[in-house]
């Protein structure tokens, strides 16, 4: 469930990188990267047995 939400959020954030405005691209790329890092690295370390 968390991974699916992370994929959806990342997809929506990355869709804004198609904008011709550099500011919008920058503001879209940051959250996309942070969501992927949170969903993979942080959760992997937290829930690892």
C-alpha positions in Angstrom: 0.0 0.0 0.0 2.8 2.4 0.9 4.7 1.5 -2.3 1.6 2.1 -4.5 1.1 5.5 -3.0 4.7 6.3 -3.5 4.5 5.4 -7.1 1.4 7.5 -7.7 2.9 10.5 -5.9 6.2 10.2 -7.8 4.4 9.9 -11.1 2.3 13.0 -10.5 5.4 14.9 -9.3 7.4 13.8 -12.3 4.6 14.8 -14.7 5.3 18.4 -13.8 8.9 18.1 -15.1 7.5 18.4 -18.6 6.7 22.0 -17.9 8.9 24.5 -19.8 9.4 26.6 -16.6 12.6 25.7 -14.7 11.1 26.6 -11.3 8.2 24.1 -11.8 10.7 21.4 -12.9 12.8 22.0 -9.8 9.8 22.0 -7.5 8.6 18.8 -9.0 11.8 16.9 -9.0 12.6 17.4 -5.3 9.4 15.8 -3.9 9.7 13.0 -6.5 13.2 12.1 -5.3 12.3 12.4 -1.6 9.3 10.2 -1.9 11.3 7.5 -3.7 14.1 7.7 -1.1 11.5 7.5 1.7 9.6 4.6 0.2 12.7 2.5 -0.5 15.7 3.3 1.8 14.0 4.6 4.9 11.2 2.1 5.0 13.6 -0.8 4.2 15.8 0.2 7.1 12.9 0.7 9.5 11.0 -2.6 8.8 14.0 -4.9 8.2 13.9 -7.8 10.5 
